């Protein structure tokens, strides 16, 4: 069945290049003077689609609603980090496995982002956003009443499954609502501001609840917030005029279930082996065997996606051709390394304050407040810089700041040093780095992909971040456990819990922060060597004569290929 021509009439041809040509953002000269992400230097403009016609008030409300997804995701993650030691004690979870409370959510989130992104592109982003938010509300209500460790992890994973539905669709909704320009820059900056706001409210809520009531109420607040976002989504987000499902596309025929199984199984096996190696010992034969199987599954996933994209039998959940673009590949790698560093820093800073210094959840919360305040201010500033400063400069500053934050906690600074001397600047720098890097990467991804793949693009960039977060935390935990075991003179499976003001515990936490520092530096290296010449992402909607000519040819090829595969 051939798709109607009107689907392609408004397609931004510069974006068609991303799907038909080099698979990502257009390459640019290696020049600091480049104004765009495209390979042109003249002033001819070719604007993208006009976006969805909504009143100014409705657009503001829409941005606030989808920003709620970013807010909720970060609030949920950070609130659980604050009460993580308390959950571990109450449920008798071993120290080496307590990270699964965080990782189960992150892994389910990362593994199912691409699948939900594809389903959203078929049935409509609004529908998946609403159902995803409702699912988070339902699972969060049930989570604290689960009586044992394994079931608790399961419900955290189910909550991550819902977040995997509403976060990429939120980015996709912004991508199709706003054409490239200042309004889109502001919209994505507001979306990015949801993360630091979620972090500060997650800290405050979890700290006060854990101090004066049961930690279980934290999940009640998360569920309430998810319910509010669900209702707002129903009332404010307009239904799409046309979806792929209207043309006869179905989940059964259009979704790559085998690919979803391969990538989910591979990542789950990898994280399981990295985590359980700390419990049973790395010399246990099945641990390297599971890691090998995980790598094989991920490699098979990549080859399967390439096969589907080449043959056109079924749309892949990840377009491997997108990674032919050096800058697109670099952006995804930066995302994974950056979130490995940033999330690891936050988790181990929490361990430092609660488990090593023996502070209460509320006292720990107060030390995290600067992250939210500085995050909001940073988001306001970055929204103005996106259209003025070269992207690689912003990314370089962002990755450097997060690296320095981890370094301050890794360095042998006396642990009783005043908080304002190194704890406060570390908190401020970490979120300054996050809220500089994050909007650059999501805006770059939005410009690099065509309109039809906006939800999938949002899924991909979030998936890379969440996989980096989960795997990075597993490796950091392995490093921490190995160092503590060495200092205590025991095997890793007998390492025991973190102890207040114990030298071995401090050395283990610092070793984990060195890993977080290394991840941040690796992200910085990728920025400096692979992202130079990416131009100014806030002006990515402008292409020149050469770019337009190339885009027109490749857009025509894209339409022909899609029509042929549809008729087949």
Helices and strands as residue ranges (DSSP letters): H 6-9, H 13-20, H 56-82, H 84-90, H 100-123, H 125-143, H 149-177, H 182-212, H 216-236, G 244-247, H 251-254, H 257-280, H 285-311, G 320-324, H 326-351, I 352-356, H 361-385, H 391-410, H 419-448, G 451-453, H 454-488, G 492-494, H 503-530, G 537-539, H 545-567
